[in-house]
Amino acid sequence: MNRMLALSCLVFVLLLENCSFTPTFHYAGYSDLVFLPPAGQNPSRCYLPENYVPDTNHLDHLPVKYIRVNLHFMNSADSSANFTQPEADSVAHRIMYYANAGLERNMKMFLPLGNDTPVLPVRYRYRLTGRPGVPGDKGVYCHFDDSMFYYIHKGPGQNLYDRRPVRTYGVQLDTVLNIFLMPNRPEGDDPPEPTMPVGVALGNAIKIGGIGPAPHPPWNYKGVINHEVGHIYGLRHAWHTNDGCADTPPNPNCWNFTHDGSECDSLVSNNLMDYNSRQEAITPGQIGTVHSQMARLTSRGRRYLEPRWCKLDPEKTIRIRDSTVWNGARDLEGELVIEPGGYLRLRCRVSLPGNARIIVAGGGTLELDGCHLHNACGDQWDGILLQQTASKQGRLLVRQKPVIEHALHPVDWPATTP
């Protein structure tokens, strides 16, 4: 009933031209297609980072992604080296709050000096995630193990790459990014460990060392968590000569301003992927890199995302009112409507949620240019609806044959059509 009401409202508010003609809708078929001259198609273009940089005029075209995480507080057998529950639950939520706040409050780059690098929304966040069906599981775990509770970043006995804690205590490693908060080596061991949190990304987990035996305050984990998650999603250290992002300049990797006449008087970075005291700036190129990895169906990092693109959210409908080209993949959470005068060219993968429709209003145009329309969860989406008014038809153009999967009402192509 709600779907019929929504369609009726669309007809009345947007598309009704006069009282003598009632607009109609029909599912697109082969006879509706208008063929255009083909253009060169480069599938690798679909995952170039520049095609995932947020457009501030159309932020809804790149829905916010939520990374599922859990936190593990490693502790000594006598429980003296780290938090224990229920305090760990409270600390974990505060750590996640500050990490998310760091993503939300993206800051302007310090370098290069006098730069005009845009400050764009990051468009991803974290969500603490427990095991489904386990009462009281908040995604926060405490472990007491004298053999592996501590973290040694450098020197004799370094264990930052030791995966035993992950293998032993990891939870939902295939779908949740596990973060281990580990005290430094026991007191009295040499050499002394760093006085700021340090970490390492291990593919399906992150290990973070803190000051032992007293852990850092929750806000102090913000930079290292966001930095290591950046590695999980393809970001490299930005001070090197080529990290893959043109807007992250090489720099001397100064921790902070020194006021001693050296290059660290001025050439101090605040970029997330440099080693500095702030780690607060994420460039457009870095944001694009992260989202291009999230969009790859085969990437490990995609497994950790909440699949909000599976089920239809009526509040997440995207309406195209101008001329738009999607050169990157999109995982939509609502329906897609091309309104009168709107033109949308699809060149890559687009996932529609279950039961969703693409609606092309009279006077609107959808161009399929070698794209892939499907539901990324293997469910069925509805199909492409074309609307006819008294004087205007919703148009469906084809420049290069698309792949259309999981549609309840697919566009039927003749078997002999190339």
Beta strands, then each sheet from edge to edge (+ up, - down):
strand 1: 24-27
strand 2: 33-35
strand 3: 65-75
strand 4: 124-128
strand 5: 140-144
strand 6: 177-183
strand 7: 198-201
strand 8: 205-210
strand 9: 318-320
strand 10: 323-326
strand 11: 330-331
strand 12: 336-338
strand 13: 343-346
strand 14: 349-351
strand 15: 357-360
strand 16: 365-369
strand 17: 372-374
strand 18: 381-388
strand 19: 395-400
strand 20: 403-404
strand 21: 407-409
sheet 1: 1+ 18- 15- 12- 9-
sheet 2: 1+ 18- 21-
sheet 3: 2+ 19+ 16+ 13+ 10+
sheet 4: 4+ 3+ 5+
sheet 5: 4+ 3+ 6+ 8+ 7-
sheet 6: 11+ 14+ 17+ 20+
end
